[in-house]
Amino acid sequence: MVRRFLSAISSLFLLACASAGGPVFEFAPSDTPLRYDANTFNRLQVETPDGNMISNDTVRTTVAVDIGAPNEGGRSVSTEFEAVHVKVTGNMANQQLEGRELVGKPFRGTLRPNGTIEVSEAPNLSGQLSQIFDPAALFAELLAPLPPNADADAESWPVNTVVTSKAGWTVTAKFDGTARFAGDTTWNGQAARLIVSEGTFALEGRGMPAGAPSEVEMSMNGTSTRRYVWDASRGIMLASRNETDAEGVVVVLDFDLALPTMARNVQEVMLRR
């Protein structure tokens, strides 16, 4: 019996070592929360009869992500903000807001294998910040899209996401594309793998944005390129940069006025060491 027990232990040890030696392309539970600096830059230009209206928005956050046990559809996840700073400049508006009401309050949900976080429990957000910032939408595409079944030999795989933001008005963004491994790299002296995702981007929105003369509709299309740095030894995203360019129209419904619109979005995420 002792010999059989030792043999079983030996087999488990060999399996564990074999698994640990290969690359990991699935999210692993975190012993301590992963802390990311996540910064988003948006530029919106609307052509009006009175000239171009421009808004440059900057959202700087520090986010703690705690990845937990498997659940239906992925892994349980808890996230919270450690800092939130929002700055809006341009001739549409000019203001700076601090998200102190969000700091330290947990958002809970499910981390899908494609990197999206579906928030099912969130604190309430009120005041001016709620009109221009949707924290659940920021979490939705915070992490990297990984290959189905954690296949390290996958040549490419589909990435299709739908993110709805409700910050003053409802906007739905759709990304349809593919992801692929793009070689090896180093990040702060650490070996890592690159994942690149490219595809088309569509944005549809309707509502009453702050300062609008009436209800508006927005329809835009463009392209998006997203690059991720992945630690294949620990199953952790180290950094990412997403760039999206789109153009279309904003229709001011009460005036039946269609205004040409261009937008650019850049999101940078980096793990704190």
Salt bridges, closest charged atoms under 4 A:
ASP37 OD1 - ARG272 NE 2.98
GLU82 OE2 - ARG35 NE 2.59
GLU98 OE1 - HIS85 ND1 2.43
GLU118 OE1 - ARG112 NH2 2.80
GLU121 OE2 - ARG108 NH1 3.09
GLU141 OE2 - ARG226 NH1 2.85
ASP184 OD1 - ARG193 NE 3.10
GLU198 OE1 - ARG180 NH2 3.94
GLU215 OE2 - ARG206 NE 3.30
GLU217 OE2 - ARG206 NH1 2.61
ASP231 OD2 - ARG234 NE 2.55
GLU243 OE2 - ARG241 NE 3.02
GLU243 OE1 - ARG264 NH2 2.72
ASP245 OD2 - ARG264 NH1 2.76
GLU268 OE2 - ARG241 NH1 2.14
